[in-house]
């Protein structure tokens, strides 16, 4: 059965691609919680309707369970971010690696 209920998503990485995904999702009525190491990028998205998070822990706390978190990060920081993030998530949460890391690194 299809539903039109809005979804929620945590977005980590607000460069061109991450920010534009958040814009499209919020424009369509979905709830996005956003985090980036660049505070001005977070503030910009907050001004456009996203929920700002000031840390990975804050992002996780602001998402309802089960959580869906999307990474849009440069390859150099994907693993370190993922290592921090997985310590904060529950087993039934989902992480989407949309960054430019080598796809084989995501296969477990």
C-alpha positions as CSV (number, residue, x, y, z in Angstrom):
1,X,0.0,0.0,0.0
2,X,1.5,3.3,-1.1
3,X,1.5,6.3,1.3
4,X,2.1,10.0,0.8
5,X,3.4,10.4,4.3
6,X,6.5,12.5,4.5
7,X,9.8,10.8,5.4
8,X,12.6,12.0,7.5
9,X,16.3,11.9,6.6
10,X,19.5,12.9,8.2
11,X,22.0,14.5,5.7
12,X,25.7,14.7,6.5
13,X,27.5,16.8,4.0
14,X,26.0,19.9,2.5
15,X,28.2,20.6,-0.5
16,X,26.5,21.1,-3.9
17,X,25.0,17.6,-4.1
18,X,24.0,17.2,-0.4
19,X,22.5,20.7,-0.2
20,X,20.5,20.3,-3.4
21,X,19.1,17.0,-2.3
22,X,18.0,18.6,1.0
23,X,16.4,21.4,-0.9
24,X,14.4,19.1,-3.1
25,X,13.3,16.9,-0.2
26,X,12.2,19.8,2.0
27,X,10.4,21.4,-1.0
28,X,8.4,18.2,-1.3
29,X,7.5,18.2,2.4
30,X,10.0,15.8,3.8
31,X,11.8,16.5,7.1
32,X,15.6,16.8,6.8
33,X,18.0,17.0,9.7
34,X,21.3,18.4,8.4
35,X,25.0,18.4,9.6
36,X,28.2,19.7,8.0
37,X,31.5,20.7,9.5
38,X,30.9,24.0,7.8
39,X,28.5,25.8,10.1
40,X,27.4,28.4,7.5
41,X,26.2,25.5,5.2
42,X,24.1,24.2,8.1
43,X,22.7,27.7,8.8
44,X,21.9,28.2,5.1
45,X,19.9,24.9,5.0
46,X,18.2,25.8,8.3
47,X,17.0,29.0,6.6
48,X,15.6,26.9,3.8
49,X,13.5,24.7,6.1
50,X,15.9,22.0,7.3
51,X,16.5,21.1,11.0
52,X,20.0,22.1,11.9
53,X,22.3,19.7,13.8
54,X,25.5,21.0,15.5
55,X,27.2,17.5,15.7
56,X,26.7,13.9,14.6
57,X,25.2,13.2,18.0
58,X,22.8,16.0,17.7
59,X,21.8,14.8,14.2
60,X,21.1,11.3,15.5
61,X,19.2,12.6,18.5
62,X,16.9,14.7,16.3
63,X,15.9,11.8,14.1
64,X,13.0,9.4,14.9
65,X,13.8,5.7,15.0
66,X,14.5,3.9,12.8
67,X,16.8,6.5,11.4
68,X,17.9,7.0,7.8
69,X,21.2,8.9,7.4
70,X,22.7,9.9,4.0
71,X,26.4,10.7,3.7
72,X,27.4,13.0,0.9
73,X,31.0,13.4,1.7
74,X,34.4,13.4,0.0
75,X,36.0,10.0,0.0
76,X,38.8,11.1,2.4
77,X,36.3,11.6,5.3
78,X,33.7,8.9,4.6
79,X,35.3,6.2,6.8
80,X,36.1,8.4,9.7
81,X,32.6,9.9,9.7
82,X,31.0,6.4,9.4
83,X,33.1,5.1,12.3
84,X,31.9,7.9,14.5
85,X,28.3,7.6,13.3
86,X,27.9,3.9,13.7
87,X,28.7,4.3,17.4
88,X,25.6,6.5,17.7
89,X,23.1,4.4,15.7
90,X,20.9,1.5,16.5
91,X,21.1,-1.8,14.6
92,X,17.9,-1.1,12.6
93,X,19.1,2.3,11.4
94,X,20.2,2.7,7.8
95,X,23.2,4.6,6.4
96,X,23.3,5.5,2.7
97,X,26.8,6.3,1.4
98,X,26.1,8.7,-1.5
99,X,29.7,10.1,-1.5
100,X,32.4,9.4,-3.9
101,X,34.2,6.6,-1.9
102,X,35.1,3.4,-3.7
103,X,32.0,1.3,-3.9
104,X,33.8,-1.9,-2.9
105,X,34.6,-0.3,0.5
106,X,30.9,-0.3,1.3
107,X,30.4,-4.0,0.8
108,X,30.4,-6.0,4.0
